[in-house]
């Protein structure tokens, strides 16, 4: 349920409602809008009808409304306004399209530095790169670990681009958070609830990818684990789901973009690289995602994709990335958006 406070309610009245919820074994999460404050209630308690009645009688309370969705804090019922997340001078979730680009995996300092310079020159505003890599096969390249994080930090220092990189285990959250501006939780870990709790506690923006077989409701319920730890800075990423089709690596569910925007206040971006697995499909699906309303894109770029240690088949060359960015601007403008630039 949510407790809607009167527009004239004060901090003391809000505090008393939160105290009453805590006494019932529940947590109250505040969402302060332009006109009023809403308190989202999460947890398990008995006697909810009686609790709702008592809350409705408290000073400063305008209304107590049950939330019909199983996901609470991510829902439009809890917060009607779009959430905008500020990361290193970049706004994610507003009227801009944020492009996060870089190599799938950090392989060397030269590879990362050249890619960081190229994507920034083309208009990307966030640098992506994997230091810890999950692999279907244990014999595939699994990343450089902290050495990879240090290389990414060097690229950030030179270019000024904030970093998004993946964290695989709860024990690595503190380490990765020392380097990253955005903590990525990959598709395979979407329902790693212990990891979700830990990234929620880290206090850094989180990029949560959709699991390859997850429904939209399961995805939003996974988000609740992060939000319930007090971290409201979550970006959703549609990266393709597993279907019967074998021509592409996954099936990019472009319909998830407007669906999420109807159900949730959180920003959503698309990953057409993993969504297709084929570099020649990345640009058209990136354009389609932005036309559908995506707040951003996650694009894999590599100086020499044919020699990449991970996902070369879906990585754009510098020239192809330049072409994508040139075509992206008019599509963004057509749907009332503009390409984000760091600090813009």
N, C-alpha and C positions, 0 to 999 in steps of 0.2 A: 504494500500500500504506500501511498504518498500522503504526507501531511502538507496541505497548502496553507501557508501563513498569510495573514492579512497584510496588505501593503503597508500598513502603519505599524506593524509589529516590530518590537525592538529586540536587541540582542538578548536581554534577560528572558523574554518570553520564548525565544527560540531555544535558549539554553535549558529552560525548564522542560520543554517538549523532549529534547534530546535526553535529558536526565530521566524522564519518565519511560522512554523507550529502553534505555539501558537497564532500568530496574526490572523491566519485563524480559530481559535477556536478548534484546534486539539492538541493532546498530542504526543510527540515523546519519544519512549522508546528505549534506547540504548542497543545494544548487541555487545560487543567487542569480535570479534573472533581472531584467530591466525593471519590472514592476513589483515583483514579489519573490519571496524565498519559498522553495519547495524542499521538503525533507523526505528523502527516499528511505524507506524502512526495509531492512533486510535481516534475515535470521529466522529461526524457528522458535515459536512460542505457542503456548496454549491460551485459550480464551481470547482469541483475536476479536470476535464481535464486541465483547465487553470492553476490550482495550480501545477499539475504534470509537466506541461511544464516549469513553472517558477522555480520549484525546480531543474529540470534537468540542468538548466543554471547556477546554483549557483556554486561558487568555491568549489572544493573538492568533488563534487558529480559525481560519476561514472555512476549511473543509477537510475531510479525510476521505480519500478516494482509493478504492482497491485497484491494483494494477493487474490487468488481465493477462499480460504476457509473463511467461516463466522467467524471462530475463528482465531485470528491474532497472538497474542503474544505466544501462546502455539504451533504454527505450525512449521513444519520443514522449511517452506518458510522463516520464520522470523529468525530462528536459526537452522543451519544444525547440529552443534555439540551437542552431548548429554549433558544435564545439570547434574552436579554432586553436591549434596547438602551435606555439612559437618555439622554434628550434634554431638556435644560432643565427638569428636574423631572418629566418624563413618562416612563413605562415602556412600551415597545412590545414586545410578545411574551409578556407574562405573562398574568394572569387578568383583565386590563382590556381594554376596547374603546376605542381611541383614535380620536377623530374629528378629522380634519384638514379644515378648511373655509375657504372664502374665494373670491374671484373667480378665474375662469379667467385673466384678464389684468388687470394693473394699468393703469387708465385715468387716474385722478386721485387726488390725496390725499384729497379728500372721499369718493370712492367706496370707497377702501380703509379709511379710518378708520371710516366708518359700518359697513362690513361686519365689520371686526375686532371692534368693540364688540358688534355683534349676535350674532355666532357665539360669542363668549366668554360672553355673558350666557345663551345657550341651552345651554352646556355643552361646546363644542368646546375642545380642549386644545392644538391646533396650528393656526397660521394658514398657509393656502396662498395663493399668488398668483404669476402669471407675469410676470416683467419681460422675459424673452426668450421669444418665442413662435414655434415652428415652425408654418408654415402650408402647406397643400396648394397654395394659390395664392400667387404672389409679390405679388399685389395686395391680400391681406388684411392686417389689422393684425398687426404683427410685434413689438409690445412697445415699452416706453419705455427699455429697456436699464438703465444704471446709475441713471438718475433713478428708474426703477421700484423698484430695489433700495433706494434711499434712502427712498422712501415706505413700503416694507414695514418698513424698520428703524424708522421713526417709529411705525408701528403696533405693532411689537414693544415699543418703549420704553414706550408708554402702557399696553398691555394685559398685557404680560409673556408673551404667547404666543410660543413658539419658531416659527421660520419654516421652511417647506419651499418651495423654488422651483427651477425647472428651469435646468440649464446645457446649452448646445447644442454648444459646441466645446471642445476641449482648451485653447485659449488663453484661454477665459473662466473656467476652473475657479478660478484664484487669486482673481479678482475676485469671483465669486459666493460663494466660501467665506468672504470677509471679512464678508458680510452674513448668509448662510444658516446655519441650524442643521442642516438636512438638504439634501443635494444631490440633486435629482431628475434621473434620466435617463429621458427619455420613450420611448414605444414606437418611434418612428422611429429612435432612437439605441441601441436595445437591443444591436445588434451593431456599434456603432461602437467597435471594440476599443481604439483609441488613446484615446478619451474615457474608456472604462472603466478603462484603466490609470491615467489622470490623476486621476480621482475616487478611485481606490483609494489613490493616494499622498497625497491631500489630508488624510487622517486624520479626515474628518467622516463622520457617518452618511450612507448613500446609500439613496435610494428608487429601485428599479429596476423600471420598468414592463415588462410583457410586450409583446413585439412583436405587431403585429396579425395576423401569420401564423405566429407562433413556436409550436413544440411546447414542452411542459413541459421536455423534455430540453435543447432549445436555450436556453431561458430560464435553466436552472440552469447550463449551461455558460458563459453570459454572466456570471453571478454569479461564476464562478471567476476571471474577470479581475480583479474588484475584490478578492476574498478573497486572491488570490495576491500582491497588493501589500502584504499585511499588514493590510488593513482588514477587520475582522470585523463591522463595524456596517452590515449590509445588510438592508433591508426590501424584500420583494417586493410588487408591486402588480399584481393582476389587473384589467385595464381593458377587457376585451372583445376578442374576436378577430373577424376578418373571415370571414363565412360567406355563403351564398347569400341570406340573409334581408335584405330591404330596408326592412321596417317600422321597424326600429331601426337606429341608427348602427352598432353592433357587436352581437355576441352575447356577453353577459357569461357567462363560463364559471365558474359557481359551483362546479362539481366540481373546479376547479383548487385551491380552498382546502383541502379535506381531502386532495387528492392531494399537494400541496406539503408539508403537515404530516406525511404519512407518509414522504416521501422526504427531507425537509430539516429541519434544526433551526432555520432562519431564520424570523422572523415574516412573516406575509403579511396584507396588507390588500386591500380591494376598492374600485374606483372605479366606482360605478354611474352616475355622470354620463356619462363617456365610454362606459361599457359599454352604455348604452341610447340616449343622445342625446335623450331625451325626459324633461322634468322630471317628468311624472306617473308615470313608471316608476322614478324614482330611489328613492323611499321604499320601495316593495315589494321592490326588488332589494337595497337596503341591509339591510333586515330579513332577507331570505333569506341574504345573505352572512354576517351575524353568526350566524344560526342554524346555518350550515354550519361555523362556527368561526373566521371572520376575526378577526384581532387589532385591526382598525381599518377605518376608512372614509375615503375621499378624496372630499369633496363640494364641488361648485361652488355658490356662493351669490353673488347680486348684488342690489343695492338695487332696480334696475329692469331685469329681464332683457330686456324688449322693446327696450331701447336699448343693450344690451351690444355692445361691439365684437367680442367673441369668444364663441361658444357660448351665446348667450342661451337657446336652445331647451332646453338641458339644465340650466340654472341654476335653483336654488330661490330664491324670495323669502325675506325674513326670516321671514314668517309660516309658509311651508311648511317652512322649516328648523326652526322651533320645534316644529311638528307631528311632524317626523321624530324629533327628539330625545326628545319625550315618548313616542313609540311604541317607541323603541329600548331604553329602560331595562328594561322587562319582558322583552323578547326576550333581551337579554344575560343577565338574571338566570336565565331558563329554561335556559340552557346553561352555567350556572355562572360567568358573567362579570359585571363591573360596568363602568359607564361611567367612563373615566379622567377625572380632574380634575388640572390642573396642580398639582404638588406633593403630590398624594395618594399 
